Amino acid sequence: MTMTQHGRNLDTEQWQELDRLHHLHPFTDSKALHGKGSRIITRAEGVYIWDSDGRRILDAMAGLWCVNIGYGREELARAAYEQMQQLPYYNNFFQTTHPPAVDLAELLSQVTPAHLNHVFFTNSGSEANDTVVRMVRRYWDIKGQSARKVIISRENAYHGSTVAGASLGGMKPMHRQGGLPIPDIEHITQPYWYALGGEQAPEEFGLQAARALEEKIRALGANRVAAFIAEPIQGAGGVIVPPRSYWPEISRICKKYDVLLVADEVVCGFGRTGKWFGSEYFGLQPDLMAIAKGLSSGYQPIGGVMVSDAMADVLNYQGGEFQHGFTYSGHPVCCAVAAANIRILRDERIIERAEEQTVPYLQARIREFESHPLVGEVRGAGMLGAVQFAKDKRSRRPFDSPGEAGNLCKDHCMDNDLVMRAVGDSMILSPPLIISKTEIDEIMEKATLAIDLTARDLGIS
Ligand code: PXG
């Protein structure tokens, strides 16, 4: 089959060859990739993507956790087209602004928690978190507490791939490449009961994991700590839903020591948890919120930092110029598309309808895997799910070669036209919020086959 791009009509092998010659892929073992050639995705609609061989694949990851609204919404294409004709680019530096940025800023103040009414625009989640680092340090400088520089994060967190984002993240293999983390970033344990909870009950373990924050603040000295950053539910770390005891304790500790609370809502935001934001799901009141992905449902690259009224007051009126910004901060086309996306989410009640109907269905159906001999735990919330494999169900003993089972299963999913992501030995789901019950049934049918085949490969029955 041939595919046309800008008048070039090439077949699969030709695109693959050009890709191999010229394109460096993110997070990819290129040697392994070039052995078999990239899969070429040519179009998408609803929850499905199509490859260059004409195969229809159910995308249970919504791209990279981002296509919340589903593929193929013409309104978003029209918003981009019309904005490009009207004003394809202008910046927000030097005392200018434009309607798409202002319109989106106001919309965001309406859909985010009540005390977050200000936004700094970026082009990605990584840039949002870079902005967080600079902004919290700037805030404490203005407040006359310049010693508050340290940002505490968590092991196995994902906050992006730029120098600051990867430093905030707790992914050891990323730190090993390029001498990270940068100074004044500290990591504490994560609330991952299945892997770390031992004999403790989940709620007791959740409290203990939260108290690691208090210990770290005390060890550093509270007067040195600027902020604590965390994803309400860890996404790329394996859809880790903390025990209910965790977040209230974290909130208490942040308040007690006057440490800013930053919620990284890049995955959890815009309906992923069944609420508009993960912060609402857990009842958090963050000072800052990093947003991206679902903000535009991935149709345009845009992110941002939502800022509380109290912090915005200090940043706006007490400190003079914040020397930070990107050429494309508040890009008009990205803003117009994000605003169209948010209006559709809001006006069609996509999040509320998912929470009422398809979220309970997905969560119930994936729990059917609990009885499978290969499965140690099924966890999830909203339109997020994880099926964790274990060598021994009862003791929660992991496999001797971590990641092998996950990799096998991911390949079986793909052979069966289903995209699921493997994180170690957990299989992850994060489908578009518009997925139907019938499409959830299709995921279940395909995932069941993939898990059965994986168990067979590993000799488990
Ligand atoms: N924060 C969180 C919580 C994320 O998940 C980022 C920040 C960075 O966003 P940008 O837009 O800079 O990528 C992310 C991104 C995966 C995967 O395979 C996850 C992400 C990105 C790429 C792949 O799980 N998360």
Boltz pocket constraint, residues with backbone or C-beta under 6 A from the ligand:
constraints:
  - pocket:
      binder: B
      contacts: [[A, 64], [A, 123], [A, 124], [A, 125], [A, 126], [A, 127], [A, 129], [A, 158], [A, 159], [A, 160], [A, 161], [A, 165], [A, 231], [A, 235], [A, 236], [A, 264], [A, 265], [A, 266], [A, 267], [A, 292], [A, 293], [A, 303], [A, 421]]
      max_distance: 6.0
